[in-house]
Amino acid sequence: MATSSLRDLLDLPDVVMMTDFVHQIVGDEGDAQKTKTLQQYQVTPSIELKLDSALSKVRDGLHDRKSVFTWVHGSFGSGKSHFMHVLSLLLADDTLVYVEHPELQAKQQKFKPAAIGRKLFRLHVQCISEQAKTLEEIVFGPAIRELERLHPDAPLPALFQTAKIFASAQTILDSLGAEKFFAAFPSNQEGTAAKWGKLKSAWDRARFDAAILAPGTAEGRKLAGELARTPWFKDLMSQTEFVRLGEGLAALAEHLKGLGYEGVVLFLDELILWLTTLQEDKSRLSTETAKVAGLIEHGDLPPVLPYFTFAARQRDLSQMVGSFAVGKDEEIFRDYLKYWDSRFETITLEDKDLPRIIEKRVLRPKNDAARATLDQAFADFKSKYQKDFRELFGDQGDVEDFRRVYPFSPALVEGMVALSSTLQRDRTALRELTNLLVRYLPDFEFGNVVPVGDLFDVVVHGQVSDLASIQQVYEQARRVYENDLLPHIRKKNNTDSPERCQIKRDGFDKTLGCAGCAEKACRTQTRIAKTVLLQGIAPNAPALKNLTASRIVALNSGTLKSKVPNQEASIAAGFLRGHSGPGRQQPRRPRRPRLHRLPPHPGCEPGPRQRHPSSQPHPRHALQEARRRGAQGHLAPQPSLVRAQLDRRRRLRKRSLRDGPRVSARR
């Protein structure tokens, strides 16, 4: 078919930024941002069931007044952050949800007013962005900022250590006098009585002194909240440590109940990624990991409102790269996570929804004509490469999924998802797939499929992972390719010059690798080599597991062509055998050991020089030789001695076959 560039048919950005496809939830977003989020989100039948499950947990928890913690579990790029954002908008009964997704109106009929439309304090936290040192800072810091935004005139909850604050307050009161000091309290200002109801109660010197003497009581917490909104303590609060998690959750719930809220919903995005940053400090990791259970197990300080926590949790990294690659620290961290498996609820976003998500967010045709061209290109590929077609389905794909992700294949998507789990958090699968389309496929021909080997150049350059053990794996793969495989391939194809190899040219962006290179044979061989290296990085990825020569050819369908039909796998196997040790000599067979004499029997003259037992003749031939030597005038050994010597030779032969040949030191 006629060639067209990817930009002619797909709606692609000019440049892919690091922040693209990284979803961030902000509390004060406008309708435009909400609409954009909802338009990008793909609600599949499976996603509808997951939303049903999440809303049911909130409904039941409100009815039973019981806190619930739920993991939102899925691969990198499966839409965990988007899922929590849409769930938040549903709980708020935002009309924009039903405008963009009319199919979700059934949720409103089913869960309103039991869960949808209730007055819930919804708190969205990007845990990594908080740069917090403790779980208290992750929860209480954003909570105070959100309360300041929603209720700028109300006092704040007593979430700080109050000893230093109360001591400073007494000094300021004595300096300014009661009238000026208490006039700055939010509850003492005019117009707040009708606005805040239960929170309104005038403060004076007597009430202040009583609260100072009882800092752990409700009155003491109210005083701390009042002081936090005064001009003298705003800066001091940011430098004061928070109270313990359990005490703070109780104080926050008590404060929110006074404002009319019926429950608290925490959306903790990247909680697991934040905990992984503590792996080098085992003590802190153990302490902060144990605190997570405090979000539902409140002990002696049960809050007056239920807490509903939804936290994003990625797939176990060792499932993709193996337990050896993740390192000891990661294994210890995974042991901590297993402790929670039976205590928390889980909502799993399945990988089978990824083709629909990619179709909507990455592979958007510009118009109906472009869609028709893509349909025809897919049909051409299916007809031309029937043998490779089913190999490219991947672990869960089918024909419909293949069409949704074309010009990718389901196998390539699975490989990219597996690799993205090892990358930095900003490098999601959707971002890297878009980057592949924008930068690495300038000469792509429709009617073919994007080779899996092209993923190597996309993921392997620069600071790849935040985990040192994974970064080391990528650096080793890059060294093997650049120092061993690539020079050998260049030499074989006579492309080791700037005229024929674009990587060797001055000013060329080395991160592009072989993208767009005109040397077809050399480029095909590098794709085969890169596919094998990708399998070494993520050996447990379904698309890269159990690689064979024929599967490598299928994963890079259309790149390796043979003059003799159906010989592509043989060519690939020969190429891999020829590059099994680039830059190194093939191992040579061991040299035969030096000749030595067997120890003679007493009374017998030494015979001729004998070879090592591993090269001795059959025992029957040895006996015949002994008889022959006796007939020639040598003293023939007795039969029993011959048998003993033959038994010794058999033992030496078995030992040499097991341990390798040994040269005897005896003469």
Secondary structure, 3 states (H helix, E strand, C coil): CCCCCHHHHECCCCCCCCCCCCCCCCCCCCHHHHHHHHHHCCCCHHHHHHHHHHHHHHHHHHHHCCCEEEEEEECCCCCHHHHHHHHHHHHCCCHHHHHHCHHHHHHHHHHCCCCCCCCEEEEEEEHHHHCCCCHHHHHHHHHHHHHHHHCCCCCCCCCECCHHHHHHHHHHHHHHCHHHHHHCCHHHCCCCHHHHHHHCCCCCHHHHHHHHHCCCCHHHHHHHHHHHCCCCCHHHHCCCCECCHHHHHHHHHHHHHHCCCCEEEEEEECHHHHHHCCCCCHHHHHHHHHHHHHHCCCCCCCCCCCEEEEEEEECCCHHHHCHHHHHHHHHHHHHHHHCCCCCCEEEECCHHHHHHHHHHHCCCECCHHHHHHHHHHHHHHHHHCHHHHHHHHCCCCCHHHHHHHCCCCHHHHHHHHHHHCCCCCCCCHHHHHHHHHHHCCCCCCCCCCCCHHHHHHHHCCCCCCCCHHHHHHHHHHHHHHHHHHHHHHHHHHCCCCCCCCHHHCCCCCHHHCCCCCCCHHHHHHHHHHHHHHHHHHCCCCCCCCCCCHHHHHHHCCCCCCCCCCCCHHHHHHHHHHHCCCCCCCCCCCCCCCCCECCCCCCCCCCCCCECCHHHCCCHHHHHHHHHHHHHCCCCCCCHHHHHHHHHHHHHHHHHHHHHCCCCCCCC
